[in-house]
Amino acid sequence: MPVIQITDQDSFTNYTTVEAGLKLIALYFQTSWAAPCKAMNEVFKALSDEPSNHDVLFLSIDADENSEIADLFDVSAVPYFILLQNGTILKELSGADPKIFVNALNDYKKTNGSDKAPGEDGDDREEGEDEDEDEDEEEEEETEEELNERLTKLTRAAPVMLFMKGSPSEPKCGFSRQMVGILREHQVRFGFFDILKDTTVREGLKKFSDWPTFPQLYVNGEFQGGLDIIKESLEEDPETFLHTLHNNQI
């Protein structure tokens, strides 16, 4: 089933109620300005075209143009995915890791009997994926040069990039929660990376940023600081600092 572009509140209500029936619904919140969304757009479309997903309703929503819908789900960072069925939120996912979304989609397809999901033994494996290949990939370590190249790309994944514990909708520590609160309070749009999901990134970024703790905030690939420094910047010269954030968020 092709991806359906949601253009207003009425069409959203119609597709998530009348048109949905008992189908599993995949909501994808994205924007044109966020670099991670460009790649995820292709992934989302490819998944919708797969015959095995014919019973899933794929809805794409521009979070900027449909802010009232994004506000319903407290979406403050993109890409953002929500799985729904029968009016119930089954799962919320943030970030641009396609494998996490694919695994969640397969899990709920299997749970709801809409399709036979790969990895019947419950190991969340994607279709056609070989277990031995996975083990080889996990054992293969990045060189320092490769890691630094990956970190450079991650810090530039969005103009304003937050490295935090958890997601904006579910921070896993008080400091990350405070940082998200500051950005939301000042209406700063930002991308994020959950450092709890990647030990290599978490440890590598400490050296890369020369900063030992999280959260860490980057603007256009430049490290701005942790929570205390951001608070100090706002106290000492809020106009200049907020000007920097807002001018670089798109």
C-alpha positions as CSV (number, residue, x, y, z in Angstrom):
1,M,0.0,0.0,0.0
2,P,1.5,3.4,-1.0
3,V,2.4,6.0,1.6
4,I,-0.5,8.4,2.3
5,Q,0.5,12.0,2.8
6,I,-1.6,13.6,5.5
7,T,-2.4,17.2,4.7
8,D,-4.9,18.3,7.4
9,Q,-6.6,17.2,10.6
10,D,-9.7,15.9,8.9
11,S,-7.8,13.5,6.6
12,F,-5.7,12.4,9.6
13,T,-8.9,11.6,11.6
14,N,-10.4,9.8,8.6
15,Y,-7.4,7.6,7.9
16,T,-6.8,6.7,11.6
17,T,-10.5,5.8,12.2
18,V,-12.8,5.1,9.3
19,E,-10.2,4.0,6.8
20,A,-8.0,2.1,9.2
21,G,-10.5,-0.4,10.5
22,L,-8.5,-3.0,12.4
23,K,-5.2,-2.3,10.5
24,L,-1.9,-1.6,12.1
25,I,-1.1,2.1,11.4
26,A,2.4,3.5,11.0
27,L,2.6,7.2,11.6
28,Y,5.8,8.9,10.3
29,F,6.4,12.5,11.4
30,Q,9.0,14.3,9.2
31,T,10.1,17.7,7.9
32,S,11.8,18.9,4.8
33,W,14.6,20.6,6.7
34,A,15.8,17.6,8.7
35,A,18.6,15.7,7.0
36,P,17.9,12.4,8.7
37,C,14.3,12.5,7.2
38,K,15.6,12.4,3.7
39,A,17.0,8.9,4.1
40,M,14.0,7.7,6.2
41,N,11.6,8.9,3.5
42,E,13.0,6.3,1.2
43,V,12.9,3.6,3.9
44,F,9.3,4.3,4.8
45,K,8.2,4.3,1.1
46,A,10.1,1.0,0.5
47,L,8.4,-0.7,3.5
48,S,5.0,0.5,2.3
49,D,5.6,-1.1,-1.1
50,E,6.5,-4.5,0.3
51,P,3.7,-7.1,-0.3
52,S,4.2,-8.4,3.3
53,N,3.0,-5.0,4.6
54,H,-0.2,-4.9,2.7
55,D,-2.2,-4.8,5.9
56,V,-0.4,-1.9,7.3
57,L,-1.5,1.7,6.8
58,F,1.5,4.0,6.2
59,L,0.8,7.7,6.9
60,S,3.4,10.4,6.4
61,I,2.9,13.7,8.3
62,D,4.9,16.9,7.8
63,A,5.4,18.0,11.4
64,D,5.8,21.7,10.4
65,E,2.8,21.9,8.1
66,N,0.6,19.9,10.5
67,S,1.8,21.2,13.9
68,E,-1.6,20.5,15.5
69,I,-1.3,16.8,14.8
70,A,2.3,16.8,15.9
71,D,1.3,18.5,19.2
72,L,-1.2,15.7,19.8
73,F,1.7,13.3,20.1
74,D,4.1,15.7,21.7
75,V,6.5,15.4,18.7
76,S,9.4,17.8,19.1
77,A,12.1,16.0,17.1
78,V,12.0,14.2,13.8
79,P,12.1,11.5,12.4
80,Y,9.4,10.3,14.8
81,F,7.4,7.0,14.4
82,I,4.2,5.9,16.1
83,L,2.5,2.5,15.7
84,L,-1.3,2.6,16.3
85,Q,-4.1,0.1,16.3
86,N,-7.7,0.5,17.3
87,G,-7.0,4.0,18.6
88,T,-4.3,2.7,20.9
89,I,-0.6,3.8,20.8
90,L,1.4,0.6,20.6
91,K,4.9,2.0,20.2
92,E,6.7,5.4,19.8
93,L,10.1,5.6,18.2
94,S,12.5,8.5,17.6
95,G,15.6,8.8,15.5
96,A,16.8,7.8,12.1
97,D,17.8,4.1,12.6
98,P,15.7,2.2,10.1
99,K,16.4,-1.2,11.7
100,I,14.8,-0.2,15.0
101,F,11.6,0.9,13.2
102,V,11.6,-2.3,11.0
103,N,12.0,-4.5,14.0
104,A,9.2,-2.8,15.9
105,L,6.9,-3.0,12.8
106,N,7.6,-6.7,12.5
107,D,7.0,-7.3,16.2
108,Y,3.6,-5.8,16.1
109,K,2.6,-7.4,12.8
110,K,3.4,-10.7,14.5
111,T,1.6,-9.8,17.7
112,N,-1.5,-8.7,15.8
113,G,-1.4,-11.6,13.4
114,S,-1.4,-9.3,10.3
115,D,1.6,-11.1,8.9
116,K,4.3,-13.6,9.8
117,A,7.2,-11.6,11.1
118,P,10.8,-12.6,10.5
119,G,12.6,-14.1,13.5
120,E,9.9,-16.3,14.9
121,D,12.2,-17.2,17.8
122,G,11.8,-13.6,19.0
123,D,15.2,-12.3,18.1
124,D,13.8,-9.3,16.1
125,R,15.6,-10.3,13.0
126,E,14.8,-8.7,9.6
127,E,13.6,-10.8,6.7
128,G,16.4,-12.4,4.9
129,E,19.0,-11.5,7.5
130,D,21.5,-14.1,8.4
131,E,22.4,-14.7,12.0
132,D,26.0,-15.5,11.3
133,E,26.3,-12.3,9.3
134,D,24.9,-10.3,12.2
135,E,27.4,-11.9,14.6
136,D,30.3,-11.1,12.3
137,E,29.1,-7.4,12.0
138,E,28.9,-7.1,15.8
139,E,32.4,-8.5,16.2
140,E,33.9,-6.1,13.7
141,E,35.1,-3.0,15.5
142,E,35.4,0.4,14.0
143,T,38.8,2.0,13.7
144,E,39.2,5.4,15.4
145,E,39.2,7.1,12.0
146,E,35.9,5.4,11.0
147,L,34.4,6.3,14.4
148,N,35.4,9.9,14.1
149,E,33.9,10.1,10.6
150,R,30.7,8.6,11.9
151,L,30.6,11.0,14.8
152,T,31.2,13.9,12.5
153,K,28.2,12.9,10.4
154,L,26.0,12.4,13.5
155,T,26.9,15.8,14.9
156,R,25.8,17.3,11.6
157,A,22.7,15.1,11.1
158,A,20.5,18.2,12.0
159,P,21.5,21.9,12.4
160,V,20.8,21.6,16.1
161,M,21.7,18.2,17.4
162,L,21.2,16.9,20.9
163,F,22.9,13.8,22.2
164,M,20.9,12.6,25.2
165,K,19.9,9.6,27.3
166,G,16.6,8.4,25.9
167,S,14.3,10.3,23.6
168,P,12.6,13.8,23.9
169,S,9.3,12.1,24.6
170,E,10.9,9.8,27.2
171,P,14.2,11.1,28.6
172,K,16.2,8.6,30.7
173,C,17.8,11.1,33.0
174,G,17.0,14.4,34.7
175,F,19.7,16.3,32.9
176,S,18.5,15.2,29.5
177,R,14.9,16.1,30.5
178,Q,16.1,19.6,31.5
179,M,17.9,20.1,28.2
180,V,14.8,19.0,26.2
181,G,12.7,21.3,28.3
182,I,15.0,24.3,27.6
183,L,14.9,23.6,23.8
184,R,11.1,23.2,23.8
185,E,10.6,26.3,26.0
186,H,12.5,28.4,23.5
187,Q,10.8,26.7,20.5
188,V,14.1,25.3,19.1
189,R,13.7,22.5,16.6
190,F,16.3,19.8,16.9
191,G,17.5,16.4,16.0
192,F,18.6,13.9,18.6
193,F,20.6,10.7,19.2
194,D,19.9,8.3,22.1
195,I,23.4,7.5,23.3
196,L,22.1,4.6,25.4
197,K,21.5,2.7,22.2
198,D,25.1,2.8,21.0
199,T,27.9,2.3,23.5
200,T,30.5,3.1,20.8
201,V,29.0,6.5,20.1
202,R,28.5,7.1,23.8
203,E,32.1,6.5,24.7
204,G,33.5,7.9,21.5
205,L,31.6,11.2,21.8
206,K,33.2,11.9,25.2
207,K,36.6,12.0,23.6
208,F,35.3,13.6,20.4
209,S,33.7,16.5,22.3
210,D,36.3,16.5,25.1
211,W,33.3,16.4,27.4
212,P,32.7,13.5,29.9
213,T,28.9,13.7,30.5
214,F,25.6,13.9,28.7
215,P,23.5,15.6,27.3
216,Q,25.7,17.3,24.7
217,L,24.4,20.0,22.3
218,Y,25.8,20.6,18.9
219,V,25.0,23.4,16.4
220,N,26.1,23.0,12.8
221,G,28.6,20.3,14.0
222,E,30.1,22.6,16.6
223,F,30.0,21.5,20.3
224,Q,28.1,24.0,22.4
225,G,28.3,22.3,25.8
226,G,26.5,20.3,28.3
227,L,23.5,21.3,30.4
228,D,25.4,23.6,32.8
229,I,27.1,25.5,30.0
230,I,23.9,25.9,28.1
231,K,22.2,27.3,31.2
232,E,25.1,29.7,31.8
233,S,24.9,30.9,28.1
234,L,21.2,31.6,28.5
235,E,21.8,33.4,31.8
236,E,24.8,35.5,30.6
237,D,23.7,36.4,27.1
238,P,20.3,34.8,26.2
239,E,19.7,37.0,23.2
240,T,22.9,36.0,21.4
241,F,22.7,32.3,22.3
242,L,19.0,32.0,21.3
243,H,19.8,33.9,18.1
244,T,22.5,31.3,17.3
245,L,20.1,28.4,17.9
246,H,17.2,29.8,16.0
247,N,19.3,30.9,13.0
248,N,20.8,27.5,12.6
249,Q,17.8,25.2,13.3
250,I,16.6,25.1,9.6
